[in-house]
Amino acid sequence: MKAKKIICWILRLVVAVILLQTLYFKFTASPESVFIFTQLGIEPWGRVGTGIIELIASILILFPKTTVYGALMAMGTMAGAIFSHLTKLGVVVANDGGELFILACIVFVCSSVLVYVNRNQLISLFVRS
Protein backbone atom coordinates (compact mmCIF):
# COMPACT_ATOMS: atom_id res chain seq x y z
CA MET A 1 0.00 0.00 0.00
CA LYS A 2 2.80 2.42 0.85
CA ALA A 3 4.55 1.82 -2.49
CA LYS A 4 1.28 2.56 -4.32
CA LYS A 5 0.94 5.87 -2.46
CA ILE A 6 4.50 6.86 -3.28
CA ILE A 7 4.07 5.99 -6.96
CA CYS A 8 0.82 7.97 -7.11
CA TRP A 9 2.52 11.00 -5.57
CA ILE A 10 5.38 10.74 -8.06
CA LEU A 11 2.87 10.58 -10.93
CA ARG A 12 0.94 13.56 -9.51
CA LEU A 13 4.10 15.61 -9.22
CA VAL A 14 5.33 14.70 -12.71
CA VAL A 15 2.02 15.80 -14.27
CA ALA A 16 1.71 18.96 -12.16
CA VAL A 17 5.30 20.07 -12.73
CA ILE A 18 5.13 19.57 -16.49
CA LEU A 19 1.79 21.35 -16.80
CA LEU A 20 2.76 24.21 -14.48
CA GLN A 21 6.12 24.88 -16.14
CA THR A 22 4.44 25.35 -19.53
CA LEU A 23 2.00 27.93 -18.14
CA TYR A 24 4.60 30.68 -18.10
CA PHE A 25 5.03 30.35 -21.86
CA LYS A 26 1.28 30.29 -22.52
CA PHE A 27 0.39 33.21 -20.26
CA THR A 28 3.30 35.43 -21.36
CA ALA A 29 2.60 34.82 -25.05
CA SER A 30 6.06 33.46 -25.75
CA PRO A 31 6.84 33.31 -29.48
CA GLU A 32 6.83 29.49 -29.45
CA SER A 33 3.36 29.30 -27.89
CA VAL A 34 1.99 31.98 -30.19
CA PHE A 35 3.43 30.11 -33.19
CA ILE A 36 1.85 26.80 -32.13
CA PHE A 37 -1.59 28.21 -31.46
CA THR A 38 -1.46 30.34 -34.62
CA GLN A 39 -0.73 27.18 -36.62
CA LEU A 40 -3.81 25.63 -35.03
CA GLY A 41 -5.89 28.73 -35.78
CA ILE A 42 -6.85 29.33 -32.15
CA GLU A 43 -4.50 32.11 -31.06
CA PRO A 44 -4.90 33.79 -28.52
CA TRP A 45 -8.02 32.26 -26.96
CA GLY A 46 -6.92 28.67 -27.44
CA ARG A 47 -3.56 29.41 -25.83
CA VAL A 48 -5.05 31.18 -22.81
CA GLY A 49 -7.93 28.70 -22.47
CA THR A 50 -5.57 25.75 -22.61
CA GLY A 51 -3.39 27.41 -19.98
CA ILE A 52 -6.37 27.90 -17.66
CA ILE A 53 -7.45 24.27 -18.09
CA GLU A 54 -3.89 23.07 -17.40
CA LEU A 55 -3.68 25.26 -14.29
CA ILE A 56 -6.95 23.87 -12.91
CA ALA A 57 -5.90 20.30 -13.76
CA SER A 58 -2.56 20.78 -11.99
CA ILE A 59 -4.22 22.03 -8.83
CA LEU A 60 -6.83 19.26 -8.80
CA ILE A 61 -4.19 16.56 -9.36
CA LEU A 62 -2.26 17.60 -6.26
CA PHE A 63 -5.19 16.93 -3.90
CA PRO A 64 -5.95 13.21 -3.42
CA LYS A 65 -9.73 13.74 -3.30
CA THR A 66 -9.72 15.52 -6.66
CA THR A 67 -6.81 13.76 -8.39
CA VAL A 68 -9.05 11.77 -10.72
CA TYR A 69 -10.81 14.91 -11.99
CA GLY A 70 -7.55 16.75 -12.64
CA ALA A 71 -6.12 13.67 -14.32
CA LEU A 72 -9.16 13.46 -16.61
CA MET A 73 -8.74 17.13 -17.53
CA ALA A 74 -5.04 16.59 -18.20
CA MET A 75 -5.76 13.49 -20.30
CA GLY A 76 -8.27 15.39 -22.42
CA THR A 77 -5.99 18.36 -22.92
CA MET A 78 -3.00 16.16 -23.77
CA ALA A 79 -5.10 14.04 -26.13
CA GLY A 80 -5.80 17.26 -28.02
CA ALA A 81 -2.13 18.23 -27.95
CA ILE A 82 -1.01 14.80 -29.18
CA PHE A 83 -3.65 14.84 -31.92
CA SER A 84 -2.52 18.31 -33.00
CA HIS A 85 1.10 17.18 -33.13
CA LEU A 86 0.24 14.11 -35.19
CA THR A 87 -2.03 15.93 -37.64
CA LYS A 88 -1.18 19.61 -38.06
CA LEU A 89 1.94 20.60 -36.13
CA GLY A 90 4.25 17.64 -36.57
CA VAL A 91 6.16 15.90 -33.80
CA VAL A 92 8.99 18.44 -33.99
CA VAL A 93 7.74 22.02 -33.66
CA ALA A 94 10.04 25.00 -34.21
CA ASN A 95 13.16 22.84 -33.84
CA ASP A 96 12.23 21.65 -30.33
CA GLY A 97 13.44 18.12 -31.07
CA GLY A 98 9.99 16.76 -30.28
CA GLU A 99 10.19 17.86 -26.63
CA LEU A 100 6.63 19.21 -26.44
CA PHE A 101 5.26 16.05 -28.04
CA ILE A 102 7.19 13.83 -25.62
CA LEU A 103 6.04 15.88 -22.61
CA ALA A 104 2.43 15.63 -23.80
CA CYS A 105 2.79 11.85 -24.07
CA ILE A 106 4.33 11.63 -20.58
CA VAL A 107 1.50 13.69 -19.07
CA PHE A 108 -1.10 11.61 -20.92
CA VAL A 109 0.35 8.29 -19.71
CA CYS A 110 0.83 9.46 -16.11
CA SER A 111 -2.68 10.91 -16.03
CA SER A 112 -4.11 7.69 -17.47
CA VAL A 113 -2.48 5.69 -14.69
CA LEU A 114 -3.86 8.12 -12.09
CA VAL A 115 -7.36 7.76 -13.54
CA TYR A 116 -7.06 3.97 -13.48
CA VAL A 117 -5.78 3.90 -9.89
CA ASN A 118 -8.56 6.27 -8.77
CA ARG A 119 -11.30 4.78 -10.95
CA ASN A 120 -13.46 3.98 -7.92
CA GLN A 121 -13.96 7.72 -7.39
CA LEU A 122 -15.43 7.95 -10.88
CA ILE A 123 -17.51 4.81 -10.56
CA SER A 124 -19.01 6.05 -7.30
CA LEU A 125 -20.37 9.10 -9.14
CA PHE A 126 -22.54 6.90 -11.33
CA VAL A 127 -23.46 4.03 -8.99
CA ARG A 128 -25.88 4.39 -6.12
CA SER A 129 -25.12 2.50 -2.96
C-alpha positions as CSV (number, residue, x, y, z in Angstrom):
1,M,0.0,0.0,0.0
2,K,2.8,2.4,0.9
3,A,4.6,1.8,-2.5
4,K,1.3,2.6,-4.3
5,K,0.9,5.9,-2.5
6,I,4.5,6.9,-3.3
7,I,4.1,6.0,-7.0
8,C,0.8,8.0,-7.1
9,W,2.5,11.0,-5.6
10,I,5.4,10.7,-8.1
11,L,2.9,10.6,-10.9
12,R,0.9,13.6,-9.5
13,L,4.1,15.6,-9.2
14,V,5.3,14.7,-12.7
15,V,2.0,15.8,-14.3
16,A,1.7,19.0,-12.2
17,V,5.3,20.1,-12.7
18,I,5.1,19.6,-16.5
19,L,1.8,21.4,-16.8
20,L,2.8,24.2,-14.5
21,Q,6.1,24.9,-16.1
22,T,4.4,25.4,-19.5
23,L,2.0,27.9,-18.1
24,Y,4.6,30.7,-18.1
25,F,5.0,30.3,-21.9
26,K,1.3,30.3,-22.5
27,F,0.4,33.2,-20.3
28,T,3.3,35.4,-21.4
29,A,2.6,34.8,-25.1
30,S,6.1,33.5,-25.8
31,P,6.8,33.3,-29.5
32,E,6.8,29.5,-29.4
33,S,3.4,29.3,-27.9
34,V,2.0,32.0,-30.2
35,F,3.4,30.1,-33.2
36,I,1.9,26.8,-32.1
37,F,-1.6,28.2,-31.5
38,T,-1.5,30.3,-34.6
39,Q,-0.7,27.2,-36.6
40,L,-3.8,25.6,-35.0
41,G,-5.9,28.7,-35.8
42,I,-6.9,29.3,-32.2
43,E,-4.5,32.1,-31.1
44,P,-4.9,33.8,-28.5
45,W,-8.0,32.3,-27.0
46,G,-6.9,28.7,-27.4
47,R,-3.6,29.4,-25.8
48,V,-5.1,31.2,-22.8
49,G,-7.9,28.7,-22.5
50,T,-5.6,25.7,-22.6
51,G,-3.4,27.4,-20.0
52,I,-6.4,27.9,-17.7
53,I,-7.4,24.3,-18.1
54,E,-3.9,23.1,-17.4
55,L,-3.7,25.3,-14.3
56,I,-6.9,23.9,-12.9
57,A,-5.9,20.3,-13.8
58,S,-2.6,20.8,-12.0
59,I,-4.2,22.0,-8.8
60,L,-6.8,19.3,-8.8
61,I,-4.2,16.6,-9.4
62,L,-2.3,17.6,-6.3
63,F,-5.2,16.9,-3.9
64,P,-5.9,13.2,-3.4
65,K,-9.7,13.7,-3.3
66,T,-9.7,15.5,-6.7
67,T,-6.8,13.8,-8.4
68,V,-9.1,11.8,-10.7
69,Y,-10.8,14.9,-12.0
70,G,-7.6,16.7,-12.6
71,A,-6.1,13.7,-14.3
72,L,-9.2,13.5,-16.6
73,M,-8.7,17.1,-17.5
74,A,-5.0,16.6,-18.2
75,M,-5.8,13.5,-20.3
76,G,-8.3,15.4,-22.4
77,T,-6.0,18.4,-22.9
78,M,-3.0,16.2,-23.8
79,A,-5.1,14.0,-26.1
80,G,-5.8,17.3,-28.0
81,A,-2.1,18.2,-27.9
82,I,-1.0,14.8,-29.2
83,F,-3.7,14.8,-31.9
84,S,-2.5,18.3,-33.0
85,H,1.1,17.2,-33.1
86,L,0.2,14.1,-35.2
87,T,-2.0,15.9,-37.6
88,K,-1.2,19.6,-38.1
89,L,1.9,20.6,-36.1
90,G,4.3,17.6,-36.6
91,V,6.2,15.9,-33.8
92,V,9.0,18.4,-34.0
93,V,7.7,22.0,-33.7
94,A,10.0,25.0,-34.2
95,N,13.2,22.8,-33.8
96,D,12.2,21.7,-30.3
97,G,13.4,18.1,-31.1
98,G,10.0,16.8,-30.3
99,E,10.2,17.9,-26.6
100,L,6.6,19.2,-26.4
101,F,5.3,16.0,-28.0
102,I,7.2,13.8,-25.6
103,L,6.0,15.9,-22.6
104,A,2.4,15.6,-23.8
105,C,2.8,11.9,-24.1
106,I,4.3,11.6,-20.6
107,V,1.5,13.7,-19.1
108,F,-1.1,11.6,-20.9
109,V,0.4,8.3,-19.7
110,C,0.8,9.5,-16.1
111,S,-2.7,10.9,-16.0
112,S,-4.1,7.7,-17.5
113,V,-2.5,5.7,-14.7
114,L,-3.9,8.1,-12.1
115,V,-7.4,7.8,-13.5
116,Y,-7.1,4.0,-13.5
117,V,-5.8,3.9,-9.9
118,N,-8.6,6.3,-8.8
119,R,-11.3,4.8,-11.0
120,N,-13.5,4.0,-7.9
121,Q,-14.0,7.7,-7.4
122,L,-15.4,7.9,-10.9
123,I,-17.5,4.8,-10.6
124,S,-19.0,6.1,-7.3
125,L,-20.4,9.1,-9.1
126,F,-22.5,6.9,-11.3
127,V,-23.5,4.0,-9.0
128,R,-25.9,4.4,-6.1
129,S,-25.1,2.5,-3.0
